[in-house]
Amino acid sequence: MQLSKSEEELMNILWKQKTAIMKDLLASYEDPKPATTTIATLLKRMTDKGFIAYKTLGRSREYYPLVKKKDYFSKHVNGLIKNFFNDSASQFASFFTQETELTKEELEDLKALIDRELKKK
């Protein structure tokens, strides 16, 4: 299951804060802030999808993520590679390195990451 752009934005806030009540979530948005009802709707959808849960604290709910950020984006990227790059990581890497404006230093950092992973295998 996937999150919409609005849900991803809210999920990023929860990943950063780890737990949050409605007031904390609203405070995390820049102006113009979304309506409380909009946030409540997003929270309900995300709960129904199994991405978040909550604990009741008096009259408030404290929300927390059930899915780790790394796990969500790993699945997202793997789906992207499968659907748009014929399940080829090298096609994805080629596109990524050529179509993004990476500096020489960033490319060297990527190479170092790949070299470290190769040593592990």
DOKOLRO-186895 format. One line per 4 residues: number of its first residue (from 1); their letters; for each residue x, y, z of C-alpha. Coordinates in nm, 3 decimals. Example, Ala and Ser with C-alpha at 12.3 -4.5 7.8 and 13.67 -1.06 7.14 Angstrom:
2
1) AS) 1.230:-0.450:0.780; 1.367:-0.106:0.714
end
This chain:
121
1) MQLS) 0.000:0.000:0.000; 0.116:0.350:-0.079; 0.073:0.694:0.073; -0.055:0.998:-0.114
5) KSEE) 0.167:1.305:-0.131; -0.027:1.470:0.157; -0.005:1.152:0.365; 0.370:1.125:0.296
9) ELMN) 0.419:1.483:0.414; 0.235:1.404:0.739; 0.418:1.073:0.775; 0.752:1.255:0.746
13) ILWK) 0.647:1.473:1.040; 0.562:1.164:1.245; 0.888:0.991:1.153; 1.076:1.300:1.267
17) QKTA) 0.880:1.353:1.590; 0.828:0.981:1.667; 0.501:1.060:1.851; 0.269:1.358:1.821
21) IMKD) -0.073:1.487:1.913; -0.286:1.694:1.674; -0.151:2.025:1.811; 0.210:1.913:1.747
25) LLAS) 0.126:1.800:1.395; -0.043:2.127:1.304; 0.248:2.326:1.447; 0.487:2.140:1.215
29) YEDP) 0.322:2.279:0.901; 0.420:2.611:0.751; 0.157:2.877:0.687; -0.098:2.846:0.550
33) KPAT) -0.157:2.549:0.779; -0.406:2.281:0.673; -0.739:2.263:0.856; -0.762:2.037:1.160
37) TTIA) -1.028:1.834:0.979; -0.788:1.777:0.687; -0.519:1.643:0.921; -0.779:1.429:1.101
41) TLLK) -0.890:1.279:0.768; -0.530:1.204:0.669; -0.462:1.044:1.008; -0.771:0.823:0.974
45) RMTD) -0.670:0.709:0.624; -0.314:0.640:0.737; -0.442:0.443:1.037; -0.674:0.242:0.810
49) KGFI) -0.381:0.167:0.578; -0.174:0.042:0.874; 0.097:0.308:0.857; 0.026:0.468:1.195
53) AYKT) -0.152:0.394:1.521; -0.243:0.597:1.828; -0.276:0.584:2.205; -0.558:0.767:2.375
57) LGRS) -0.433:1.020:2.630; -0.733:1.171:2.805; -0.925:1.347:2.529; -0.629:1.347:2.289
61) REYY) -0.472:1.089:2.066; -0.097:1.044:2.046; -0.005:0.918:1.699; 0.304:0.715:1.615
65) PLVK) 0.437:0.541:1.303; 0.407:0.166:1.259; 0.624:0.163:0.945; 0.988:0.269:0.947
69) KKDY) 1.089:0.539:0.701; 1.369:0.323:0.561; 1.131:0.031:0.499; 0.873:0.252:0.326
73) FSKH) 1.119:0.420:0.092; 1.306:0.097:0.022; 0.984:-0.062:-0.100; 0.900:0.256:-0.293
77) VNGL) 1.238:0.264:-0.471; 1.228:-0.109:-0.548; 0.884:-0.063:-0.705; 1.016:0.229:-0.909
81) IKNF) 1.306:0.018:-1.037; 1.072:-0.270:-1.123; 0.806:-0.059:-1.295; 1.015:0.203:-1.476
85) FNDS) 1.355:0.043:-1.528; 1.263:-0.314:-1.628; 1.367:-0.443:-1.285; 1.724:-0.336:-1.365
89) ASQF) 1.918:-0.160:-1.091; 2.192:-0.071:-1.340; 1.940:0.105:-1.569; 1.816:0.296:-1.265
93) ASFF) 2.172:0.386:-1.160; 2.255:0.499:-1.513; 1.947:0.721:-1.527; 2.007:0.853:-1.175
97) TQET) 2.370:0.947:-1.236; 2.308:1.102:-1.578; 1.977:1.282:-1.523; 2.041:1.432:-1.182
101) ELTK) 2.290:1.712:-1.146; 2.531:1.534:-0.915; 2.863:1.695:-0.845; 3.190:1.508:-0.891
105) EELE) 3.212:1.482:-0.511; 2.863:1.329:-0.487; 2.947:1.077:-0.760; 3.267:0.986:-0.573
109) DLKA) 3.063:0.939:-0.254; 2.826:0.706:-0.443; 3.120:0.512:-0.579; 3.261:0.475:-0.226
113) LIDR) 2.923:0.345:-0.106; 2.913:0.089:-0.386; 3.273:-0.016:-0.317; 3.188:-0.071:0.053
117) ELKK) 2.888:-0.284:-0.041; 3.099:-0.489:-0.284; 3.348:-0.566:-0.006; 3.062:-0.702:0.211
121) K) 2.958:-0.953:-0.057
end
